[in-house]
């Protein structure tokens, strides 16, 4: 009996067929040859059996898979505004435009007036000073990097005092004690999990103390018999003694949202006023690109900017352009509330959401509306839920429908409850409504 593997087509033969079929019009020769070899290897492992669909269709499918991007746009219908797995903050239109404007060559580190080298710090430095009220500011790659840089700058080879109730862990098992260790400072924890007083910090001060760190517990809340020390008191403890005070504000709230029922996040401007070296995120509640920001006394920010780590953590032109455009919106807080997507989503009136959900449900066969709750997400406002109106699609195959929605183009990420797929319009952009209706209608038809 002859071995079927002996009759497999040669690489050059399949390549010639692919070229005649026009497959090389959409993929490079190298990718096509690699895909052919993978296809032939797979066939050999199966005893020489050709693909069920035929060689060229199978090759086309493999080429499509090899050249497809791994980052896909999605419609977020979960109601989680800062959905970490979906990229957190959607950018404002002006930020997207800014990215496109500088995607080629730009004045990242070039002074057009003098024709000499410039500094990338100048692009958002003045804006951050105006928006936060800080003497100076520095942008790095993310908030964790900002904290590492700040600690290494002011507390290396010394001790840093932190409340036990603030030794938090954020996503990916990233813990404050580990950050301190990598920053080159020794952790001195004070107080208890639920109660820390100013006298606990005072008792821990020593000649080795270089820093007091306050960390905002942004992704959980401790309630009941609790107490902690406000930033103003810690600043009053540190400044007369020449001890640096770092306040990790977390999500970076730049406008007061208490009137919308959103409480518990510190305002960056209030923290800056204490004289602290303030660390916060440039995405999340700021609504910009992923970035970390250090703002505060000019002397300390200058030291951080001169730290060798700063170069390893510096942002690129894309981040700076998007952040600059976003921060410009905050020059007029009213404009920021309407044009920064995160802020407009968080503060959307319940009546508006009900109208949008009702209109959406009317376009989907069998859909109904029901009250529900949205979440700020992203480790911000952990105690807050936001009233919303959900579009509910009843089905006996919830998981299958959710999977089909994720396989749609564009992909739709929703949530489930009580044998229903639930769509929360709070996190769906108005421009995405038609695409959402199309994806949902198609998915429902496939799942009966």
C-alpha positions in Angstrom: 0.0 0.0 0.0 1.4 3.4 -1.0 1.8 6.1 1.6 -0.5 9.0 0.9 2.1 11.4 2.2 4.2 10.7 -0.8 1.6 12.4 -3.0 1.3 15.7 -1.2 1.9 18.7 -3.5 5.2 20.4 -3.4 5.6 23.8 -1.8 6.4 25.5 -5.1 3.3 23.9 -6.7 1.0 25.3 -4.0 2.7 28.6 -4.2 2.2 28.8 -7.9 -1.5 27.9 -7.5 -1.8 30.6 -4.8 -0.3 33.2 -7.0 -2.6 32.4 -9.9 -5.6 32.5 -7.5 -4.6 36.0 -6.4 -3.8 35.1 -2.8 -0.5 37.0 -2.9 -2.4 40.2 -3.7 -3.3 40.3 0.0 -0.4 38.6 1.7 3.4 38.6 1.4 5.2 35.8 -0.3 7.0 34.9 3.0 3.7 34.6 4.9 2.2 32.5 2.0 5.1 30.1 2.0 5.1 29.8 5.8 1.3 29.0 5.7 1.9 26.4 2.9 4.5 24.6 4.9 2.3 24.6 8.0 -0.6 23.2 6.0 1.6 20.5 4.5 3.0 19.6 7.9 -0.4 19.3 9.4 -1.5 17.0 6.5 1.6 14.8 7.0 0.7 14.4 10.6 -2.7 13.2 9.5 -1.3 10.6 7.2 -1.3 12.7 4.0 -5.0 13.6 4.1 -5.7 16.8 2.2 -7.9 19.5 3.7 -11.6 18.8 3.5 -12.2 22.2 1.8 -9.4 21.7 -0.7 -5.8 23.1 -0.7 -6.5 26.7 -1.8 -9.5 27.4 0.5 -7.5 25.9 3.4 -4.5 28.0 2.5 -6.6 31.2 2.3 -8.0 30.5 5.8 -4.5 29.9 7.2 -3.2 33.1 5.6 -6.2 35.1 7.0 -5.4 33.7 10.5 -1.7 34.5 10.2 -2.3 38.1 9.1 -5.3 39.0 11.3 -4.6 41.6 14.0 -4.9 40.4 17.6 -6.3 43.8 18.8 -10.0 44.1 17.8 -12.5 46.9 18.3 -15.4 45.9 20.5 -18.7 47.4 21.5 -18.8 47.5 25.3 -22.4 46.7 26.3 -21.4 45.5 29.8 -22.1 48.8 31.6 -18.6 48.7 33.1 -17.3 52.1 32.1 -13.6 51.6 32.8 -13.5 48.0 31.7 -9.8 47.0 32.2 -10.0 44.0 29.8 -11.5 46.2 27.1 -8.8 48.9 27.3 -10.3 51.1 30.0 -11.0 54.7 28.9 -12.3 55.2 25.4 -10.5 58.3 24.0 -12.2 61.6 23.2 -12.5 62.4 19.5 -9.9 65.2 19.8 -7.4 62.7 21.3 -7.9 60.3 18.4 -7.4 63.2 15.9 -4.3 64.1 17.7 -2.9 60.6 17.4 -3.5 60.6 13.7 -1.9 64.1 13.4 1.4 63.0 14.9 1.5 59.4 13.7 4.3 60.2 11.1 7.1 62.6 11.9 6.4 65.2 14.7 8.1 67.7 16.9 8.5 65.1 19.8 12.0 66.4 20.7 12.6 69.1 18.2 12.3 72.9 18.5 11.1 74.4 15.2 12.0 77.9 16.2 15.6 77.2 17.0 16.1 74.2 14.8 17.7 72.3 17.7 16.8 69.4 19.9 13.8 70.0 22.2 12.3 68.2 25.2 9.3 65.8 25.1 8.4 67.1 28.6 7.3 70.4 27.2 4.2 69.0 25.4 2.0 68.5 28.4 4.0 70.0 31.3 2.3 73.4 31.2 -1.2 71.9 30.7 -0.7 69.7 33.8 0.4 72.6 35.8 -2.7 74.6 34.9 -5.1 71.7 35.3 -3.8 70.3 38.6 -2.3 73.5 40.2 1.0 71.8 40.7 4.4 73.6 40.4 5.6 71.0 37.9 4.6 67.6 36.4 6.1 64.6 34.6 4.5 62.0 32.5 5.6 58.3 32.4 4.2 55.1 30.9 1.6 54.2 33.6 0.6 54.9 37.2 2.6 52.0 38.6 5.7 53.3 36.9 5.0 56.8 38.3 4.9 55.4 41.8 8.1 53.4 41.4 9.9 56.4 40.0 8.6 58.7 42.7 9.6 56.3 45.5 13.0 55.6 44.0 13.6 59.3 43.7 12.8 60.4 47.2 13.2 57.3 49.4 15.9 55.0 48.0 18.1 53.5 50.7 15.7 54.9 53.4 12.4 54.0 55.0 8.9 54.7 53.7 6.0 54.6 56.2 2.6 53.2 54.9 -0.6 52.4 56.7 -1.3 48.6 56.9 -4.8 49.4 55.5 -3.2 50.8 52.4 -0.9 47.8 51.5 -3.2 47.1 48.5 -2.9 44.7 45.6 -4.1 45.9 42.2 -4.5 43.7 39.0 -2.0 41.1 38.1 -0.9 40.5 41.7 0.8 43.9 41.7 1.3 44.8 45.4 2.4 47.9 47.1 5.0 46.1 49.3 6.6 44.7 46.2 6.7 48.1 44.6 8.4 49.6 47.6 11.0 46.8 47.5 11.8 47.3 43.8 12.0 51.1 44.4 14.9 50.6 46.8 13.1 51.7 50.0 12.3 49.8 53.1 8.6 49.4 54.1 7.6 50.4 57.6 3.9 49.6 58.0 1.9 51.3 60.8 -1.6 51.1 62.3 -3.9 48.2 61.7 -5.9 47.0 58.7 -9.0 49.1 59.6 -7.6 51.9 61.8 -4.5 54.1 61.5 -4.0 57.3 63.4 -1.5 60.2 63.1 0.3 59.0 66.2 1.1 55.7 64.5 3.0 57.7 61.8 4.7 59.9 64.4 5.9 56.8 66.4 7.4 55.3 63.3 9.4 58.3 62.3 13.2 57.9 62.6 16.4 59.2 61.2 16.0 56.6 58.4 12.6 57.9 57.4 12.7 59.4 53.9 9.0 59.2 52.9 5.5 58.8 54.0 3.2 57.2 51.4 -0.5 57.4 51.3 -2.3 55.0 48.9 -5.9 55.6 47.9 -7.8 52.3 48.2 -9.4 52.7 44.8 -10.4 49.1 44.1 -12.1 48.1 47.4 -13.6 49.7 50.5 -13.2 49.1 54.2 -16.3 50.0 56.1 -17.5 49.9 59.7 -15.0 50.6 62.6 -12.4 52.4 60.5 -10.2 55.5 60.5 -7.4 56.8 58.5 -5.3 60.0 58.3 -6.3 62.6 55.7 -3.6 63.9 53.3 -3.6 67.3 54.9 -2.5 65.9 58.3 0.2 63.7 56.8 1.5 66.7 54.9 1.6 68.7 58.2 3.6 65.9 59.8 6.1 65.5 56.9 6.9 69.0 55.7 8.3 70.5 58.9 10.5 67.4 59.3 11.9 67.4 55.8 10.2 64.1 55.0 8.8 63.6 51.5 5.1 62.9 51.3 3.8 60.9 48.3 0.0 60.6 47.7 -1.0 57.9 45.3 -4.4 59.2 44.1 -5.1 56.2 41.9 -7.6 56.9 39.1 -6.9 60.6 38.7 -10.1 62.5 39.3 -9.9 66.1 38.0 -13.5 67.2 38.4 -15.8 66.8 41.4 -18.5 64.2 40.6 -20.2 64.1 44.0 -23.4 65.7 42.7 -23.8 62.6 40.5 -23.6 60.2 43.4 -19.9 59.4 42.8 -18.0 59.7 46.0 -14.8 58.5 47.5 -12.2 59.4 44.9 -9.7 62.1 45.9 -9.5 65.2 43.7 -6.0 65.6 42.3 -6.1 69.3 42.8 -6.9 69.0 46.5 -4.0 66.6 47.0 -1.6 68.9 45.1 -2.6 71.7 47.4 -1.2 69.8 50.4 2.3 70.0 48.9 2.4 66.3 48.3 4.2 64.6 45.4 1.0 63.3 43.7 0.9 60.2 41.6 -2.1 59.3 39.4 -3.3 57.6 36.3 -3.6 59.4 32.9 -6.3 57.1 31.7 -9.0 55.8 34.0 -10.9 58.8 35.3 -8.8 61.4 33.4 -10.1 59.6 30.3 -6.8 59.8 28.3 -4.3 57.2 27.1 -2.5 54.9 29.4 0.0 57.0 31.3 1.2 57.8 34.8 1.6 61.4 36.1 3.7 62.8 38.8 2.7 66.3 39.9 3.8 68.4 42.8 6.7 70.5 44.1 9.1 71.6 41.3 12.2 70.4 43.1 11.0 66.9 43.6 9.5 66.6 40.1 12.9 67.8 38.7 14.7 65.1 40.6 12.3 62.5 39.3 12.8 63.8 35.7 16.6 63.4 36.2 16.4 59.9 37.6 17.8 57.4 35.2 14.6 55.3 35.5 12.7 58.2 33.9 14.1 57.5 30.5 13.1 53.8 30.8 9.6 55.0 31.6 9.1 57.9 29.2 6.0 58.0 27.0 6.0 58.1 23.2 4.5 60.7 20.8 1.2 58.8 20.6 0.6 59.0 24.3 1.7 62.6 24.6 -0.5 63.7 21.8 -3.6 62.0 23.1 -2.9 63.2 26.7 -2.4 66.8 25.6 -5.6 66.8 23.6 -7.5 65.3 26.6 -6.1 67.7 29.1 -7.0 70.6 26.9 -10.6 69.7 27.4 -10.2 70.2 31.2 -9.3 73.8 30.7 -13.1 74.1 30.5 -14.6 71.6 33.0 -18.0 71.9 31.4 -16.6 70.9 28.0 -14.7 68.0 29.7 -17.9 66.7 31.1 -19.5 66.4 27.7 -16.5 65.5 25.5 -14.4 63.1 27.7 -16.3 59.8 27.1 -15.6 58.4 30.6 -17.1 61.5 32.3 -20.2 61.7 30.0 -20.8 57.9 30.6 -20.5 58.1 34.3 -22.8 61.1 34.6 -25.4 60.1 32.0 -28.9 60.9 33.5 -31.1 57.8 34.2 -33.9 59.3 32.0 -31.6 59.6 29.1 -30.4 56.0 29.5 -34.0 54.8 29.7 -34.9 56.6 26.4 -31.8 55.1 24.6 -32.5 51.6 25.9 -36.2 51.8 24.9 -35.2 53.0 21.4 -32.7 50.2 21.1 -35.1 47.5 22.3 -37.6 48.6 19.7 -35.1 47.6 17.0 -34.4 44.1 18.3 -37.1 41.4 18.0 -38.3 40.1 21.3 -36.1 42.5 23.4 -37.5 44.2 26.5 -36.1 46.8 28.9 -35.6 46.5 32.7 -33.9 48.5 35.4 -30.3 47.6 36.3 -27.0 48.9 37.6 -23.8 50.0 35.8 -20.3 50.0 37.4 -17.6 52.7 37.2 -15.0 49.9 36.9 -11.2 50.3 36.6 -10.7 50.2 40.4 -12.5 53.5 40.8 -15.5 54.4 43.0 -15.7 50.9 44.5 -18.8 51.6 46.6 -20.8 53.1 43.7 -23.3 51.6 41.4 -25.1 53.7 38.8 -28.8 53.2 38.0 -29.3 52.3 34.3 -31.8 50.7 32.0 -30.9 47.4 30.4 -32.0 45.9 27.1 -32.8 42.2 27.9 -32.9 39.4 25.3 -34.5 36.2 26.7 -32.9 33.0 25.5 -32.4 29.4 26.6 -28.8 29.5 25.3 -27.3 32.5 27.1 -23.7 31.3 26.9 -24.1 30.5 23.2 -25.6 33.9 22.4 -22.8 35.7 24.3 -20.2 33.7 22.4 -21.9 34.5 19.1 -22.0 38.2 19.9 -18.2 38.1 20.7 -17.7 36.4 17.3 -19.6 39.2 15.5 -18.1 42.0 13.5 -17.9 44.3 15.3 -17.6 42.1 18.4 -20.1 42.8 21.2 -19.3 42.1 24.8 -22.5 41.9 27.0 -23.4 40.4 30.3 -26.0 37.8 31.4 -28.6 37.4 34.1 -31.8 35.3 34.7 -31.6 33.5 31.4 -31.2 36.7 29.5 -28.4 38.5 27.6 -28.3 42.1 28.9 -27.1 45.1 27.0 -26.3 48.3 29.0 -26.5 51.4 26.8 -24.5 53.5 29.2 -21.2 52.2 27.7 -22.4 52.1 24.1 -21.4 55.1 22.0 -24.2 56.6 19.9 -22.2 56.0 16.8 -22.1 52.3 17.6 -25.9 51.8 17.9 -26.5 50.7 14.3 -23.6 48.3 14.4 -24.8 46.9 17.7 -28.3 46.3 16.3 -26.8 44.5 13.3 -24.6 42.3 15.4 -27.3 41.4 17.9 -29.9 40.8 15.2 -27.5 38.5 13.4 -26.5 36.6 16.5 -30.1 36.1 17.6 -31.0 34.7 14.2 -28.2 32.2 14.3 -29.2 31.0 17.8 -32.9 30.7 17.0 
